[in-house]
Amino acid sequence: MEINTIPMMDISVAQACRNMDSIDNNFAIFNDITEIPLLEYPTRVDVVVLAVCLSGNCRVGVNLEDYMLSTRQILIILPDQIVQCVSLSSDFSGVFLVVTKVFMDTILPRLKEILPLFLYLKSHPCIDLTQEEIDDMVEYHSFLWKKVKMTNNIFRKEIAQGLLLSLFYDLYNICAPNINLVDNAPNRQQEIFEKFLNEVTSLYKSERSVTYYAKKLFLTPKHLSWVVKEASGKTAGEWIDDFVILEAKALLKSSDMNIQQIAEDLHFSNQSFFGKYFKHYTGMSPKQYRRA
């Protein structure tokens, strides 16, 4: 397999807003897929993307897993996920929203209240919709577009935020029957898990020790792992390893960095240790994975 020679890069709404209706480069709305830069190579995004497929199909990679977005489905991409548009059918059409993480943070309730949904979406980015639900999504899109165009409305940002919050709750309601809600976990556990994930997202390249994160959160490693396991079904160590392995896979497939450089980028002491770590979790050496 040919190795991609273009490294991963961040993509911001600003890149996608030139020809679209937007608010402060934080929110963009459009209905033509050609108006947004398609991610030909695996790329880590810092935005939320909602794409409703109205016809045709689109093959997309999310965190290096292939998914087929087809008619009457919605694709939801979350910040910090690795995304690639693999192929589009000639009859593909849909409606789309792109929202920055900062903009979403001002809208959504606290993470502990929506954590079950976010965990579900990480492994289920494509969701089947009924025709009625499709009609609702298109109606949201149409109304948002209408309001965003009203540049003389001094409250258009607040109106858009309100509509997005309503859209979010409708999506949550659609997904709810399939989500294993963590109703028995005390709020304190979910707060710890939220803080843990925030730390790992920022530091997983340089810090892989549960002890390190436990100290930051003023907990023992054993207690942190227990809390994270209760809240998410995985231990703290498993979450850390998942972040590191995903990043390593992305770099092996989408960059021209050699294995030594990747090992250094991920703060492994040497290439040999990185190779053993990678093979332990994937069953393949980094070189074998790159060639696969």
Buried (B, 14 or more C-beta within 10 A) or exposed (E): EEEBEEBBEEBBBEBBBEEBBBBEBBBBBBBEBEBBEEBEBBBBBBBBBBBBBBEBBBBBBBBBEEBBBBBBBBBBBBBBBBBBBBEBBEEBBBBBBBBBBEBBEEBBEEBBEBBBBEBBBBEBBBBEBEEEBBEBBBEBBEBBBEBBEEEEEEEBBEBBBEBBBEBBEBBBEBBEEEBEEBEEBEEEBBBBBBBBBEBBEEBBEEBBEBEBBBEBBEBEBEEBBBBBBBBBEBBBBBBBBBBBBBBBBBBBBBBEBEBEEBBBBBBBEEBEEBBEBBBEBBEBBBEBBBEE
